[in-house]
C-alpha cells in the first residue's frame, strides 16, 4: 500500500470522526435546550398554580414540612 493511499485513508477517517463529533455535540446541545425549555415551562406552571390556589399551596407546604420534620426527627 502506498503512502498516499494511507494518507487518504487517514484523512477520510479523520473526516468521519470529526463529522460524528459535530453531530454528537449538536444533539447534546439540542437536548440541553429542550431541558431548559421544559424547566422554564415547569416553573411557569408552578407559579400559575401557586397564584391561582394560594390556600391549597399553603396546605401542601405545611403538610410536606410536617412530614419532613417527622422523618428527620426519627420518631
mmCIF file of the N, C-alpha and C atoms, coordinates in Angstrom:
data_MODEL
# 
_entry.id   MODEL 
# 
loop_
_atom_site.group_PDB 
_atom_site.id 
_atom_site.type_symbol 
_atom_site.label_atom_id 
_atom_site.label_alt_id 
_atom_site.label_comp_id 
_atom_site.label_asym_id 
_atom_site.label_entity_id 
_atom_site.label_seq_id 
_atom_site.pdbx_PDB_ins_code 
_atom_site.Cartn_x 
_atom_site.Cartn_y 
_atom_site.Cartn_z 
_atom_site.occupancy 
_atom_site.B_iso_or_equiv 
_atom_site.pdbx_formal_charge 
_atom_site.auth_seq_id 
_atom_site.auth_comp_id 
_atom_site.auth_asym_id 
_atom_site.auth_atom_id 
_atom_site.pdbx_PDB_model_num 
ATOM 1   N N  . UNK A 1 1  ? 0.848   -1.174 0.000  1.00 0.00 ? 1  UNK A N  1 
ATOM 2   C CA . UNK A 1 1  ? 0.000   0.000  0.000  1.00 0.00 ? 1  UNK A CA 1 
ATOM 3   C C  . UNK A 1 1  ? 0.893   1.237  0.000  1.00 0.00 ? 1  UNK A C  1 
ATOM 4   N N  . UNK A 1 2  ? 0.564   2.160  -0.819 1.00 0.00 ? 2  UNK A N  1 
ATOM 5   C CA . UNK A 1 2  ? 1.373   3.367  -0.962 1.00 0.00 ? 2  UNK A CA 1 
ATOM 6   C C  . UNK A 1 2  ? 1.070   4.346  0.173  1.00 0.00 ? 2  UNK A C  1 
ATOM 7   N N  . UNK A 1 3  ? 2.026   5.217  0.414  1.00 0.00 ? 3  UNK A N  1 
ATOM 8   C CA . UNK A 1 3  ? 1.875   6.221  1.467  1.00 0.00 ? 3  UNK A CA 1 
ATOM 9   C C  . UNK A 1 3  ? 0.716   7.157  1.162  1.00 0.00 ? 3  UNK A C  1 
ATOM 10  N N  . UNK A 1 4  ? 0.486   7.446  -0.110 1.00 0.00 ? 4  UNK A N  1 
ATOM 11  C CA . UNK A 1 4  ? -0.605  8.344  -0.499 1.00 0.00 ? 4  UNK A CA 1 
ATOM 12  C C  . UNK A 1 4  ? -1.951  7.704  -0.176 1.00 0.00 ? 4  UNK A C  1 
ATOM 13  N N  . UNK A 1 5  ? -2.073  6.390  -0.383 1.00 0.00 ? 5  UNK A N  1 
ATOM 14  C CA . UNK A 1 5  ? -3.310  5.681  -0.056 1.00 0.00 ? 5  UNK A CA 1 
ATOM 15  C C  . UNK A 1 5  ? -3.575  5.705  1.441  1.00 0.00 ? 5  UNK A C  1 
ATOM 16  N N  . UNK A 1 6  ? -2.519  5.494  2.218  1.00 0.00 ? 6  UNK A N  1 
ATOM 17  C CA . UNK A 1 6  ? -2.657  5.531  3.673  1.00 0.00 ? 6  UNK A CA 1 
ATOM 18  C C  . UNK A 1 6  ? -3.059  6.926  4.129  1.00 0.00 ? 6  UNK A C  1 
ATOM 19  N N  . UNK A 1 7  ? -2.466  7.914  3.527  1.00 0.00 ? 7  UNK A N  1 
ATOM 20  C CA . UNK A 1 7  ? -2.792  9.301  3.875  1.00 0.00 ? 7  UNK A CA 1 
ATOM 21  C C  . UNK A 1 7  ? -4.253  9.603  3.569  1.00 0.00 ? 7  UNK A C  1 
ATOM 22  N N  . UNK A 1 8  ? -4.741  9.109  2.428  1.00 0.00 ? 8  UNK A N  1 
ATOM 23  C CA . UNK A 1 8  ? -6.150  9.303  2.074  1.00 0.00 ? 8  UNK A CA 1 
ATOM 24  C C  . UNK A 1 8  ? -7.068  8.599  3.069  1.00 0.00 ? 8  UNK A C  1 
ATOM 25  N N  . UNK A 1 9  ? -6.678  7.384  3.469  1.00 0.00 ? 9  UNK A N  1 
ATOM 26  C CA . UNK A 1 9  ? -7.474  6.639  4.446  1.00 0.00 ? 9  UNK A CA 1 
ATOM 27  C C  . UNK A 1 9  ? -7.524  7.373  5.784  1.00 0.00 ? 9  UNK A C  1 
ATOM 28  N N  . UNK A 1 10 ? -6.388  7.902  6.203  1.00 0.00 ? 10 UNK A N  1 
ATOM 29  C CA . UNK A 1 10 ? -6.328  8.643  7.459  1.00 0.00 ? 10 UNK A CA 1 
ATOM 30  C C  . UNK A 1 10 ? -7.177  9.907  7.362  1.00 0.00 ? 10 UNK A C  1 
ATOM 31  N N  . UNK A 1 11 ? -7.080  10.614 6.238  1.00 0.00 ? 11 UNK A N  1 
ATOM 32  C CA . UNK A 1 11 ? -7.880  11.823 6.047  1.00 0.00 ? 11 UNK A CA 1 
ATOM 33  C C  . UNK A 1 11 ? -9.375  11.501 6.086  1.00 0.00 ? 11 UNK A C  1 
ATOM 34  N N  . UNK A 1 12 ? -9.758  10.402 5.443  1.00 0.00 ? 12 UNK A N  1 
ATOM 35  C CA . UNK A 1 12 ? -11.167 10.001 5.430  1.00 0.00 ? 12 UNK A CA 1 
ATOM 36  C C  . UNK A 1 12 ? -11.641 9.640  6.843  1.00 0.00 ? 12 UNK A C  1 
ATOM 37  N N  . UNK A 1 13 ? -10.816 8.927  7.587  1.00 0.00 ? 13 UNK A N  1 
ATOM 38  C CA . UNK A 1 13 ? -11.162 8.543  8.953  1.00 0.00 ? 13 UNK A CA 1 
ATOM 39  C C  . UNK A 1 13 ? -11.297 9.776  9.840  1.00 0.00 ? 13 UNK A C  1 
ATOM 40  N N  . UNK A 1 14 ? -10.381 10.705 9.698  1.00 0.00 ? 14 UNK A N  1 
ATOM 41  C CA . UNK A 1 14 ? -10.449 11.940 10.479 1.00 0.00 ? 14 UNK A CA 1 
ATOM 42  C C  . UNK A 1 14 ? -11.703 12.724 10.133 1.00 0.00 ? 14 UNK A C  1 
ATOM 43  N N  . UNK A 1 15 ? -12.041 12.775 8.864  1.00 0.00 ? 15 UNK A N  1 
ATOM 44  C CA . UNK A 1 15 ? -13.252 13.474 8.432  1.00 0.00 ? 15 UNK A CA 1 
ATOM 45  C C  . UNK A 1 15 ? -14.500 12.831 9.044  1.00 0.00 ? 15 UNK A C  1 
ATOM 46  N N  . UNK A 1 16 ? -14.565 11.501 9.027  1.00 0.00 ? 16 UNK A N  1 
ATOM 47  C CA . UNK A 1 16 ? -15.718 10.805 9.610  1.00 0.00 ? 16 UNK A CA 1 
ATOM 48  C C  . UNK A 1 16 ? -15.808 11.043 11.108 1.00 0.00 ? 16 UNK A C  1 
ATOM 49  N N  . UNK A 1 17 ? -14.677 10.975 11.809 1.00 0.00 ? 17 UNK A N  1 
ATOM 50  C CA . UNK A 1 17 ? -14.667 11.220 13.248 1.00 0.00 ? 17 UNK A CA 1 
ATOM 51  C C  . UNK A 1 17 ? -15.090 12.647 13.570 1.00 0.00 ? 17 UNK A C  1 
ATOM 52  N N  . UNK A 1 18 ? -14.580 13.592 12.803 1.00 0.00 ? 18 UNK A N  1 
ATOM 53  C CA . UNK A 1 18 ? -14.922 14.997 13.010 1.00 0.00 ? 18 UNK A CA 1 
ATOM 54  C C  . UNK A 1 18 ? -16.422 15.223 12.783 1.00 0.00 ? 18 UNK A C  1 
ATOM 55  N N  . UNK A 1 19 ? -16.935 14.629 11.709 1.00 0.00 ? 19 UNK A N  1 
ATOM 56  C CA . UNK A 1 19 ? -18.353 14.762 11.395 1.00 0.00 ? 19 UNK A CA 1 
ATOM 57  C C  . UNK A 1 19 ? -19.222 14.139 12.495 1.00 0.00 ? 19 UNK A C  1 
ATOM 58  N N  . UNK A 1 20 ? -18.816 12.974 12.965 1.00 0.00 ? 20 UNK A N  1 
ATOM 59  C CA . UNK A 1 20 ? -19.550 12.315 14.054 1.00 0.00 ? 20 UNK A CA 1 
ATOM 60  C C  . UNK A 1 20 ? -19.517 13.120 15.335 1.00 0.00 ? 20 UNK A C  1 
ATOM 61  N N  . UNK A 1 21 ? -18.359 13.715 15.629 1.00 0.00 ? 21 UNK A N  1 
ATOM 62  C CA . UNK A 1 21 ? -18.243 14.534 16.836 1.00 0.00 ? 21 UNK A CA 1 
ATOM 63  C C  . UNK A 1 21 ? -19.141 15.759 16.743 1.00 0.00 ? 21 UNK A C  1 
ATOM 64  N N  . UNK A 1 22 ? -19.173 16.406 15.591 1.00 0.00 ? 22 UNK A N  1 
ATOM 65  C CA . UNK A 1 22 ? -20.042 17.573 15.412 1.00 0.00 ? 22 UNK A CA 1 
ATOM 66  C C  . UNK A 1 22 ? -21.508 17.183 15.575 1.00 0.00 ? 22 UNK A C  1 
ATOM 67  N N  . UNK A 1 23 ? -21.873 16.052 15.003 1.00 0.00 ? 23 UNK A N  1 
ATOM 68  C CA . UNK A 1 23 ? -23.254 15.576 15.112 1.00 0.00 ? 23 UNK A CA 1 
ATOM 69  C C  . UNK A 1 23 ? -23.619 15.330 16.582 1.00 0.00 ? 23 UNK A C  1 
ATOM 70  N N  . UNK A 1 24 ? -22.722 14.701 17.322 1.00 0.00 ? 24 UNK A N  1 
ATOM 71  C CA . UNK A 1 24 ? -22.969 14.414 18.734 1.00 0.00 ? 24 UNK A CA 1 
ATOM 72  C C  . UNK A 1 24 ? -23.086 15.693 19.543 1.00 0.00 ? 24 UNK A C  1 
ATOM 73  N N  . UNK A 1 25 ? -22.218 16.648 19.306 1.00 0.00 ? 25 UNK A N  1 
ATOM 74  C CA . UNK A 1 25 ? -22.275 17.924 20.016 1.00 0.00 ? 25 UNK A CA 1 
ATOM 75  C C  . UNK A 1 25 ? -23.589 18.639 19.721 1.00 0.00 ? 25 UNK A C  1 
ATOM 76  N N  . UNK A 1 26 ? -24.025 18.609 18.472 1.00 0.00 ? 26 UNK A N  1 
ATOM 77  C CA . UNK A 1 26 ? -25.299 19.233 18.112 1.00 0.00 ? 26 UNK A CA 1 
ATOM 78  C C  . UNK A 1 26 ? -26.469 18.562 18.828 1.00 0.00 ? 26 UNK A C  1 
ATOM 79  N N  . UNK A 1 27 ? -26.452 17.225 18.909 1.00 0.00 ? 27 UNK A N  1 
ATOM 80  C CA . UNK A 1 27 ? -27.522 16.509 19.602 1.00 0.00 ? 27 UNK A CA 1 
ATOM 81  C C  . UNK A 1 27 ? -27.552 16.864 21.082 1.00 0.00 ? 27 UNK A C  1 
ATOM 82  N N  . UNK A 1 28 ? -26.389 16.923 21.717 1.00 0.00 ? 28 UNK A N  1 
ATOM 83  C CA . UNK A 1 28 ? -26.316 17.261 23.140 1.00 0.00 ? 28 UNK A CA 1 
ATOM 84  C C  . UNK A 1 28 ? -26.798 18.689 23.374 1.00 0.00 ? 28 UNK A C  1 
ATOM 85  N N  . UNK A 1 29 ? -26.413 19.602 22.517 1.00 0.00 ? 29 UNK A N  1 
ATOM 86  C CA . UNK A 1 29 ? -26.851 20.987 22.651 1.00 0.00 ? 29 UNK A CA 1 
ATOM 87  C C  . UNK A 1 29 ? -28.363 21.087 22.493 1.00 0.00 ? 29 UNK A C  1 
ATOM 88  N N  . UNK A 1 30 ? -28.920 20.323 21.565 1.00 0.00 ? 30 UNK A N  1 
ATOM 89  C CA . UNK A 1 30 ? -30.360 20.328 21.354 1.00 0.00 ? 30 UNK A CA 1 
ATOM 90  C C  . UNK A 1 30 ? -31.089 19.781 22.578 1.00 0.00 ? 30 UNK A C  1 
ATOM 91  N N  . UNK A 1 31 ? -30.576 18.693 23.162 1.00 0.00 ? 31 UNK A N  1 
ATOM 92  C CA . UNK A 1 31 ? -31.191 18.131 24.369 1.00 0.00 ? 31 UNK A CA 1 
ATOM 93  C C  . UNK A 1 31 ? -31.115 19.122 25.515 1.00 0.00 ? 31 UNK A C  1 
ATOM 94  N N  . UNK A 1 32 ? -29.994 19.821 25.631 1.00 0.00 ? 32 UNK A N  1 
ATOM 95  C CA . UNK A 1 32 ? -29.855 20.828 26.677 1.00 0.00 ? 32 UNK A CA 1 
ATOM 96  C C  . UNK A 1 32 ? -30.877 21.937 26.520 1.00 0.00 ? 32 UNK A C  1 
ATOM 97  N N  . UNK A 1 33 ? -31.106 22.350 25.308 1.00 0.00 ? 33 UNK A N  1 
ATOM 98  C CA . UNK A 1 33 ? -32.098 23.398 25.029 1.00 0.00 ? 33 UNK A CA 1 
ATOM 99  C C  . UNK A 1 33 ? -33.502 22.903 25.362 1.00 0.00 ? 33 UNK A C  1 
ATOM 100 N N  . UNK A 1 34 ? -33.787 21.644 25.028 1.00 0.00 ? 34 UNK A N  1 
ATOM 101 C CA . UNK A 1 34 ? -35.092 21.075 25.351 1.00 0.00 ? 34 UNK A CA 1 
ATOM 102 C C  . UNK A 1 34 ? -35.306 21.008 26.857 1.00 0.00 ? 34 UNK A C  1 
ATOM 103 N N  . UNK A 1 35 ? -34.281 20.603 27.608 1.00 0.00 ? 35 UNK A N  1 
ATOM 104 C CA . UNK A 1 35 ? -34.388 20.555 29.065 1.00 0.00 ? 35 UNK A CA 1 
ATOM 105 C C  . UNK A 1 35 ? -34.593 21.943 29.650 1.00 0.00 ? 35 UNK A C  1 
ATOM 106 N N  . UNK A 1 36 ? -33.890 22.916 29.117 1.00 0.00 ? 36 UNK A N  1 
ATOM 107 C CA . UNK A 1 36 ? -34.036 24.291 29.593 1.00 0.00 ? 36 UNK A CA 1 
ATOM 108 C C  . UNK A 1 36 ? -35.460 24.786 29.362 1.00 0.00 ? 36 UNK A C  1 
ATOM 109 N N  . UNK A 1 37 ? -36.013 24.504 28.185 1.00 0.00 ? 37 UNK A N  1 
ATOM 110 C CA . UNK A 1 37 ? -37.382 24.922 27.889 1.00 0.00 ? 37 UNK A CA 1 
ATOM 111 C C  . UNK A 1 37 ? -38.385 24.200 28.783 1.00 0.00 ? 37 UNK A C  1 
ATOM 112 N N  . UNK A 1 38 ? -38.174 22.916 29.032 1.00 0.00 ? 38 UNK A N  1 
ATOM 113 C CA . UNK A 1 38 ? -39.067 22.159 29.909 1.00 0.00 ? 38 UNK A CA 1 
ATOM 114 C C  . UNK A 1 38 ? -39.020 22.708 31.330 1.00 0.00 ? 38 UNK A C  1 
ATOM 115 N N  . UNK A 1 39 ? -37.831 23.065 31.796 1.00 0.00 ? 39 UNK A N  1 
ATOM 116 C CA . UNK A 1 39 ? -37.691 23.638 33.138 1.00 0.00 ? 39 UNK A CA 1 
ATOM 117 C C  . UNK A 1 39 ? -38.439 24.960 33.236 1.00 0.00 ? 39 UNK A C  1 
ATOM 118 N N  . UNK A 1 40 ? -38.276 25.809 32.248 1.00 0.00 ? 40 UNK A N  1 
ATOM 119 C CA . UNK A 1 40 ? -38.960 27.100 32.257 1.00 0.00 ? 40 UNK A CA 1 
ATOM 120 C C  . UNK A 1 40 ? -40.476 26.913 32.240 1.00 0.00 ? 40 UNK A C  1 
ATOM 121 N N  . UNK A 1 41 ? -40.964 25.970 31.468 1.00 0.00 ? 41 UNK A N  1 
ATOM 122 C CA . UNK A 1 41 ? -42.403 25.699 31.419 1.00 0.00 ? 41 UNK A CA 1 
ATOM 123 C C  . UNK A 1 41 ? -42.898 25.168 32.757 1.00 0.00 ? 41 UNK A C  1 
ATOM 124 N N  . UNK A 1 42 ? -42.121 24.287 33.391 1.00 0.00 ? 42 UNK A N  1 
ATOM 125 C CA . UNK A 1 42 ? -42.491 23.743 34.695 1.00 0.00 ? 42 UNK A CA 1 
ATOM 126 C C  . UNK A 1 42 ? -42.569 24.847 35.747 1.00 0.00 ? 42 UNK A C  1 
ATOM 127 N N  . UNK A 1 43 ? -41.582 25.718 35.777 1.00 0.00 ? 43 UNK A N  1 
ATOM 128 C CA . UNK A 1 43 ? -41.571 26.822 36.736 1.00 0.00 ? 43 UNK A CA 1 
ATOM 129 C C  . UNK A 1 43 ? -42.772 27.744 36.509 1.00 0.00 ? 43 UNK A C  1 
ATOM 130 N N  . UNK A 1 44 ? -43.058 28.036 35.255 1.00 0.00 ? 44 UNK A N  1 
ATOM 131 C CA . UNK A 1 44 ? -44.207 28.898 34.947 1.00 0.00 ? 44 UNK A CA 1 
ATOM 132 C C  . UNK A 1 44 ? -45.515 28.237 35.368 1.00 0.00 ? 44 UNK A C  1 
ATOM 133 N N  . UNK A 1 45 ? -45.641 26.931 35.152 1.00 0.00 ? 45 UNK A N  1 
ATOM 134 C CA . UNK A 1 45 ? -46.842 26.212 35.584 1.00 0.00 ? 45 UNK A CA 1 
ATOM 135 C C  . UNK A 1 45 ? -46.994 26.239 37.102 1.00 0.00 ? 45 UNK A C  1 
ATOM 136 N N  . UNK A 1 46 ? -45.882 26.071 37.812 1.00 0.00 ? 46 UNK A N  1 
ATOM 137 C CA . UNK A 1 46 ? -45.920 26.121 39.278 1.00 0.00 ? 46 UNK A CA 1 
ATOM 138 C C  . UNK A 1 46 ? -46.331 27.505 39.764 1.00 0.00 ? 46 UNK A C  1 
ATOM 139 N N  . UNK A 1 47 ? -45.750 28.527 39.183 1.00 0.00 ? 47 UNK A N  1 
ATOM 140 C CA . UNK A 1 47 ? -46.114 29.892 39.581 1.00 0.00 ? 47 UNK A CA 1 
ATOM 141 C C  . UNK A 1 47 ? -47.595 30.149 39.351 1.00 0.00 ? 47 UNK A C  1 
ATOM 142 N N  . UNK A 1 48 ? -48.090 29.709 38.227 1.00 0.00 ? 48 UNK A N  1 
ATOM 143 C CA . UNK A 1 48 ? -49.505 29.896 37.907 1.00 0.00 ? 48 UNK A CA 1 
ATOM 144 C C  . UNK A 1 48 ? -50.378 29.160 38.919 1.00 0.00 ? 48 UNK A C  1 
ATOM 145 N N  . UNK A 1 49 ? -50.005 27.924 39.250 1.00 0.00 ? 49 UNK A N  1 
ATOM 146 C CA . UNK A 1 49 ? -50.781 27.142 40.222 1.00 0.00 ? 49 UNK A CA 1 
ATOM 147 C C  . UNK A 1 49 ? -50.750 27.811 41.587 1.00 0.00 ? 49 UNK A C  1 
ATOM 148 N N  . UNK A 1 50 ? -49.570 28.258 42.025 1.00 0.00 ? 50 UNK A N  1 
ATOM 149 C CA . UNK A 1 50 ? -49.444 28.919 43.322 1.00 0.00 ? 50 UNK A CA 1 
ATOM 150 C C  . UNK A 1 50 ? -50.295 30.181 43.367 1.00 0.00 ? 50 UNK A C  1 
ATOM 151 N N  . UNK A 1 51 ? -50.299 30.913 42.281 1.00 0.00 ? 51 UNK A N  1 
ATOM 152 C CA . UNK A 1 51 ? -51.068 32.161 42.221 1.00 0.00 ? 51 UNK A CA 1 
ATOM 153 C C  . UNK A 1 51 ? -52.566 31.878 42.242 1.00 0.00 ? 51 UNK A C  1 
ATOM 154 N N  . UNK A 1 52 ? -52.992 30.834 41.526 1.00 0.00 ? 52 UNK A N  1 
ATOM 155 C CA . UNK A 1 52 ? -54.418 30.506 41.436 1.00 0.00 ? 52 UNK A CA 1 
ATOM 156 C C  . UNK A 1 52 ? -54.954 29.777 42.663 1.00 0.00 ? 52 UNK A C  1 
ATOM 157 N N  . UNK A 1 53 ? -54.093 29.086 43.402 1.00 0.00 ? 53 UNK A N  1 
ATOM 158 C CA . UNK A 1 53 ? -54.517 28.262 44.549 1.00 0.00 ? 53 UNK A CA 1 
ATOM 159 C C  . UNK A 1 53 ? -53.643 28.521 45.777 1.00 0.00 ? 53 UNK A C  1 
ATOM 160 N N  . UNK A 1 54 ? -53.707 29.713 46.362 1.00 0.00 ? 54 UNK A N  1 
ATOM 161 C CA . UNK A 1 54 ? -52.795 30.014 47.475 1.00 0.00 ? 54 UNK A CA 1 
ATOM 162 C C  . UNK A 1 54 ? -53.073 29.181 48.732 1.00 0.00 ? 54 UNK A C  1 
ATOM 163 N N  . UNK A 1 55 ? -54.334 28.909 49.038 1.00 0.00 ? 55 UNK A N  1 
ATOM 164 C CA . UNK A 1 55 ? -54.652 28.153 50.250 1.00 0.00 ? 55 UNK A CA 1 
ATOM 165 C C  . UNK A 1 55 ? -54.198 26.698 50.106 1.00 0.00 ? 55 UNK A C  1 
ATOM 166 N N  . UNK A 1 56 ? -54.455 26.113 48.968 1.00 0.00 ? 56 UNK A N  1 
ATOM 167 C CA . UNK A 1 56 ? -54.017 24.736 48.718 1.00 0.00 ? 56 UNK A CA 1 
ATOM 168 C C  . UNK A 1 56 ? -52.500 24.643 48.768 1.00 0.00 ? 56 UNK A C  1 
ATOM 169 N N  . UNK A 1 57 ? -51.834 25.615 48.174 1.00 0.00 ? 57 UNK A N  1 
ATOM 170 C CA . UNK A 1 57 ? -50.375 25.634 48.172 1.00 0.00 ? 57 UNK A CA 1 
ATOM 171 C C  . UNK A 1 57 ? -49.837 25.702 49.600 1.00 0.00 ? 57 UNK A C  1 
ATOM 172 N N  . UNK A 1 58 ? -50.442 26.542 50.417 1.00 0.00 ? 58 UNK A N  1 
ATOM 173 C CA . UNK A 1 58 ? -50.017 26.666 51.811 1.00 0.00 ? 58 UNK A CA 1 
ATOM 174 C C  . UNK A 1 58 ? -50.244 25.358 52.561 1.00 0.00 ? 58 UNK A C  1 
ATOM 175 N N  . UNK A 1 59 ? -51.368 24.691 52.312 1.00 0.00 ? 59 UNK A N  1 
ATOM 176 C CA . UNK A 1 59 ? -51.647 23.405 52.956 1.00 0.00 ? 59 UNK A CA 1 
ATOM 177 C C  . UNK A 1 59 ? -50.649 22.337 52.550 1.00 0.00 ? 59 UNK A C  1 
ATOM 178 N N  . UNK A 1 60 ? -50.326 22.285 51.265 1.00 0.00 ? 60 UNK A N  1 
ATOM 179 C CA . UNK A 1 60 ? -49.338 21.302 50.782 1.00 0.00 ? 60 UNK A CA 1 
ATOM 180 C C  . UNK A 1 60 ? -47.981 21.576 51.399 1.00 0.00 ? 60 UNK A C  1 
ATOM 181 N N  . UNK A 1 61 ? -47.588 22.837 51.469 1.00 0.00 ? 61 UNK A N  1 
ATOM 182 C CA . UNK A 1 61 ? -46.284 23.191 52.055 1.00 0.00 ? 61 UNK A CA 1 
ATOM 183 C C  . UNK A 1 61 ? -46.241 22.824 53.539 1.00 0.00 ? 61 UNK A C  1 
ATOM 184 N N  . UNK A 1 62 ? -47.324 23.093 54.267 1.00 0.00 ? 62 UNK A N  1 
ATOM 185 C CA . UNK A 1 62 ? -47.371 22.766 55.695 1.00 0.00 ? 62 UNK A CA 1 
ATOM 186 C C  . UNK A 1 62 ? -47.311 21.248 55.888 1.00 0.00 ? 62 UNK A C  1 
ATOM 187 N N  . UNK A 1 63 ? -48.054 20.505 55.076 1.00 0.00 ? 63 UNK A N  1 
ATOM 188 C CA . UNK A 1 63 ? -48.031 19.045 55.180 1.00 0.00 ? 63 UNK A CA 1 
ATOM 189 C C  . UNK A 1 63 ? -46.666 18.464 54.857 1.00 0.00 ? 63 UNK A C  1 
ATOM 190 N N  . UNK A 1 64 ? -46.041 18.981 53.820 1.00 0.00 ? 64 UNK A N  1 
ATOM 191 C CA . UNK A 1 64 ? -44.707 18.497 53.444 1.00 0.00 ? 64 UNK A CA 1 
ATOM 192 C C  . UNK A 1 64 ? -43.696 18.822 54.546 1.00 0.00 ? 64 UNK A C  1 
ATOM 193 N N  . UNK A 1 65 ? -43.788 20.006 55.125 1.00 0.00 ? 65 UNK A N  1 
ATOM 194 C CA . UNK A 1 65 ? -42.893 20.379 56.221 1.00 0.00 ? 65 UNK A CA 1 
ATOM 195 C C  . UNK A 1 65 ? -43.076 19.482 57.423 1.00 0.00 ? 65 UNK A C  1 
ATOM 196 N N  . UNK A 1 66 ? -44.339 19.173 57.743 1.00 0.00 ? 66 UNK A N  1 
ATOM 197 C CA . UNK A 1 66 ? -44.619 18.283 58.872 1.00 0.00 ? 66 UNK A CA 1 
ATOM 198 C C  . UNK A 1 66 ? -44.026 16.901 58.626 1.00 0.00 ? 66 UNK A C  1 
ATOM 199 N N  . UNK A 1 67 ? -44.271 16.343 57.433 1.00 0.00 ? 67 UNK A N  1 
ATOM 200 C CA . UNK A 1 67 ? -43.728 15.018 57.120 1.00 0.00 ? 67 UNK A CA 1 
ATOM 201 C C  . UNK A 1 67 ? -42.198 14.996 57.157 1.00 0.00 ? 67 UNK A C  1 
ATOM 202 N N  . UNK A 1 68 ? -41.575 16.020 56.606 1.00 0.00 ? 68 UNK A N  1 
ATOM 203 C CA . UNK A 1 68 ? -40.112 16.081 56.635 1.00 0.00 ? 68 UNK A CA 1 
ATOM 204 C C  . UNK A 1 68 ? -39.586 16.172 58.064 1.00 0.00 ? 68 UNK A C  1 
ATOM 205 N N  . UNK A 1 69 ? -40.248 16.952 58.904 1.00 0.00 ? 69 UNK A N  1 
ATOM 206 C CA . UNK A 1 69 ? -39.787 17.067 60.298 1.00 0.00 ? 69 UNK A CA 1 
ATOM 207 C C  . UNK A 1 69 ? -39.924 15.731 61.024 1.00 0.00 ? 69 UNK A C  1 
ATOM 208 N N  . UNK A 1 70 ? -40.982 14.975 60.726 1.00 0.00 ? 70 UNK A N  1 
ATOM 209 C CA . UNK A 1 70 ? -41.161 13.664 61.353 1.00 0.00 ? 70 UNK A CA 1 
ATOM 210 C C  . UNK A 1 70 ? -40.095 12.676 60.854 1.00 0.00 ? 70 UNK A C  1 
ATOM 211 N N  . UNK A 1 71 ? -39.795 12.725 59.573 1.00 0.00 ? 71 UNK A N  1 
ATOM 212 C CA . UNK A 1 71 ? -38.773 11.832 59.024 1.00 0.00 ? 71 UNK A CA 1 
ATOM 213 C C  . UNK A 1 71 ? -37.392 12.152 59.569 1.00 0.00 ? 71 UNK A C  1 
ATOM 214 N N  . UNK A 1 72 ? -37.090 13.431 59.690 1.00 0.00 ? 72 UNK A N  1 
ATOM 215 C CA . UNK A 1 72 ? -35.767 13.846 60.144 1.00 0.00 ? 72 UNK A CA 1 
ATOM 216 C C  . UNK A 1 72 ? -35.582 13.569 61.638 1.00 0.00 ? 72 UNK A C  1 
ATOM 217 N N  . UNK A 1 73 ? -36.657 13.760 62.408 1.00 0.00 ? 73 UNK A N  1 
ATOM 218 C CA . UNK A 1 73 ? -36.538 13.571 63.862 1.00 0.00 ? 73 UNK A CA 1 
ATOM 219 C C  . UNK A 1 73 ? -36.402 12.094 64.222 1.00 0.00 ? 73 UNK A C  1 
ATOM 220 N N  . UNK A 1 74 ? -36.819 11.196 63.356 1.00 0.00 ? 74 UNK A N  1 
ATOM 221 C CA . UNK A 1 74 ? -36.634 9.766  63.583 1.00 0.00 ? 74 UNK A CA 1 
ATOM 222 C C  . UNK A 1 74 ? -37.697 9.142  64.458 1.00 0.00 ? 74 UNK A C  1 
ATOM 223 N N  . UNK A 1 75 ? -38.792 9.779  64.672 1.00 0.00 ? 75 UNK A N  1 
ATOM 224 C CA . UNK A 1 75 ? -39.868 9.210  65.513 1.00 0.00 ? 75 UNK A CA 1 
ATOM 225 C C  . UNK A 1 75 ? -40.861 8.483  64.705 1.00 0.00 ? 75 UNK A C  1 
# 
